[in-house]
């Protein structure tokens, strides 16, 4: 697992993730993040959009997806497992963001993060503030995943002991 001694540049990581995943070209990703992450709340661009629900979903999945991806890679999880980000969008109140761990076939999924967020208030005064926000979510997901893995290993040992006994 990656050491948290040197904080990650989350803005760069999110931008790189958007480009690598094909969500948008590099020049658009940089502009998108600058326009939607920094400034004063509320972020009117989300509600002025012709499809505000899709705009909010795009923003939230674009922010939480790279964080979940970083956790997945830092833990070195097997290819049979995955982390998924789900959103339930509200135009008036808190939207819900869920990060779920799928350990593999025939294994029970685990909820790692349930975050309630008003997307139009998700703006930051500067890059340092955003990096702090992203790092806190990274730590929450990492901690929950570590607990889920310990629980999964304990259940596997118990199951094996029952079969042998």
N, C-alpha and C positions, 0 to 999 in steps of 0.2 A: 504494500500500500504506500502511496505517495506521502512524503513528509509534509506537514503543514508549516514548516519552518519558514519557507519563502512563499509569500502569498502569490497566488496565480493572478495574472492580468486577465480578469474575467471579461472585460470589454473585447480585448483581442481574441479571447477564446470563443466568445459568442459570435463575433464577426467571422472568424475562421470556420466555425461550425456551420453557420448559415451558408457560406460559400461552398464548403466541402459537401454539404448535404444537397446542394442544388437549389436551395430555397431562393437565392438571389446572387447576382454577380457581386464581386468585391466592392466596386464603387457604389452600388445600390445599398449593400449591407452597411457600409460605413455611414452613409447618409441616413438610412433608416434608423440606425441606433442613435445617431446624434439628434435626430428630430424627435424620437419617441422616448428616449431615456432621460434627457436633460431639459431643465426648464422649471417652470412653475406648474403646480397642480391647479386645476385639473388639465389633463392632456386632451384638449379639444379635438385633436386630429382623429382620435378614436371614434368619437360620436359624430363628427362631421363626415366621416367616411360613408359611402353609399351602403356599405354592408358592415355596420359597426360590430356585430357579433363575430363575424369572420376576422375583422381587424384585431379585436381583442384576443381571440383564440390564437391568431398568428403571433401576436406579441408575447403572450404568456408561454406558448409552447416554444417559441424562439428563445426565451430567457431560461426556462426551466430545463428544456431538453439538453442543452450543452452542459448544464450542471450535472444532470443525471448521467450523461455520457462520460463526463470526467470521473465520476465516482465509479462507474462500471469499469472503465479502463484502469483506474488506480488500484482497484481491488483485484484485477486480473481474473475476472470471473470466466467460467467456461462458456464456450459458444452456445451451449444448450440453454443457458440462462439469459435473462434480459431485464432491463429496467424500462418501464414505459411511463410516459407522462400523459395524463388525462386531464382535460379541462371541462368544466361546466360553467358556461358563461352567463353572467347576469349583466344587463345593461343598466340596472338601477342600484344594485347592491354589490355585495362581495361575490366574486367569481371564485370557484373552487379549483385548485390545482392539486392533483394527486400524483404521487410517484409510487409506482407499484413494482415490486421485485417478483419476477417469475423465475423460480429456481430451476425449472426444467420440467420435462414431461412427467405427469402423474404426481407432481408435488404442488403443495398448496401455495398460492401467491400470498405475498405479504405487503401490506400497506406500509410504506416507509415515511411518507410525508403527506399531510393534508394541510394545505395552505389556503387561507381565505384572503383574497386580495381584491381591492378596488382598483381595477386596471387603470382607470383614468387618473388615479392618485399615485401610480407607480412611476414617479419621476424623481430624479436625483439632482442635487445641486452641483455635483462634480463626480469625476471618475472614482475618486477615493470612496465616496459614499456608496456608489454602485458596487464597487469591489467588496466592500464590507457586507453589504446586503447579500451578494452572491456567495461569499465565503461562509456566511452563517447558514445558508441553505445547504451548501456543500457539506458542512459539518453535521447538520441535522440528518441528512440523507445517509452520510457515511456511518454515523453512530447507529442509526436504525438498521442499516444493512448489516453492520457487524453483529448486532443483536439477533437479527433474523438468521444469519449464518450459524451462530452459536446454537440457537434453538433448533435449527435444521439438523445440525450435527448431533445434538443431544437426542433428538427424536430418532435419528438413524441408528444410533448406538442402542437405544432402548428397543427398537424394532428388531435389531440383530440379536440382542440378548434374549428376546422372547422366542425367536425362531430357534436359537441354539438350545434354549432351556426346556 
